[in-house]
Structure formats: structure tokens, C-alpha cells
């Protein structure tokens, strides 16, 4: 395991503070948080997240869900490139890579839990990582506006002996639920808001080829595989990031 840096610095960008951790140090930090006496969580903002935050500027619970996270790790090559143009250096730590690296060695983990997914996902995870005890909670659809479902997730996390929780119910549900769990102060361990990372890992969904990832074209691959679900995100909402960045630039120099 890579030793943690003596002091974790952060970089401000588009209204968020991103932690300056590369992938090995992020993995080491998550594994340390697994053994914590309180509940902490990790968010991995990408273009979709940032556009939503700026579209809902007055939504304090949404912004607070990101601000209360222990780690905010950049999950977008586009965000990293725009930050570089503004004189800021963001370390790239995609949630899918983080998930794969954490599970690459299960030694020392006392168990893992998944919030979300289905029977096939959990069956595949147990087959891929037989040395790890897996726990599972399947919430209903519509968690974002279902206070009872959010409470049930919080109680599951509080009662679960696992130290590592994969919150796989999409954004912003995952971040908001983790904020609720943190405020209750009864759980322990670390939650990872990781989107479809487990589905990529098990092969339920295909991830883009490495060359497309290197050129920042993973969005194009996903659009091609799920056009009906993702066309608006990538073709209508996503491009707004450039206007958001352009308007933010003057404030970043003050």
C-alpha cells in the first residue's frame, strides 16, 4: 500500500475543492477510511455532476453533499483539461479505476457492501472476489425523492459490519444519501459513490477502449452503447461545462 501524503492539499475548481491525490494515494486513503470509527465518503465529480451543481445553484443540500465528502476526486479528463487551462492541476482518479484498484487486493478488508444493483451483479461480484464477504441492499426506484428509502439505506449501512460501501444508485442520489448517513453519526466505514463502476468491473456493461479513455472520448462510447438514456446528458447538458468554465475563469484569478 502506498503511504499517505503527510498533508492532503486541495485545488479549487468550478466551486468545488478537489483533493490532490493520485490513484495509488487515493486507494491508500480509502483503505484507511475503511477502518475509521465514523462514516466518511468519497465523491468523484465529472462533467455531468458539475453541470448539475451549477444548474441548481440554490440547492444547498446538493452542494453540501459534495462539500461534506472527505475526498472529492476528479473523474473527468475534460475537467482536468479545463483546470489546466486555468492554471490548476487536478489529479485524474476515475471512479471505475478506483473501484478496480481497491478490489485488486482484498487483504485486510473485513467485508464489502453494495447499495444498488441486482442479483446478477452481486452473484458476479461474489464469484470474482470469493475471499470477500459481500452484503447487499436493493433500494426501490426513486430514492432521490423517497425519504423512507433513504432512511432504509442509512439503517442498512449502520447495521452492516462491512467497512467498505459501494453506493451504486447513481448521482445525485448516492451523494445525498451519504450526506444523510454522515449527519446521523451512527455508521462507520467509507462510502464510495461510484456510479456504474461495478457493472463495468463485472462485465455487465462494456467500458470504452483504453485509447478512447486516453483521448477523453469515453462519453462518446457510452453514448453509442446507451443512446436513448444518455443522449441528453452528453449532447445537451454536457456541453454547458464550457460556458460554466468560461464564466468562472475571472473569479479564479481574484
Buried (B, 14 or more C-beta within 10 A) or exposed (E): EBEBBEEBEEBBBBBBBBBBBEBEBBBBBBBEBBBEEEBBBBBBBBBBBBBBBBEEEEBEEBBBBBBBBBBBBBBBBBBBEBBEEBEBEBBBBBBBBBBBBBBEEBEEBBBBBBBBBEEEBBEBBEEEBEEBBBBBBBBEEEBBEBEEBBEBBBBBBBEBEBBBBBBBBBBBBBBBBBBBBBEEEEBBBBBBBBBBBBBBBBEBBEBBEEEBBEEBBBBEBBBEEBEEEBEEBBEEBBEBBEEBBEEBEEEBEE
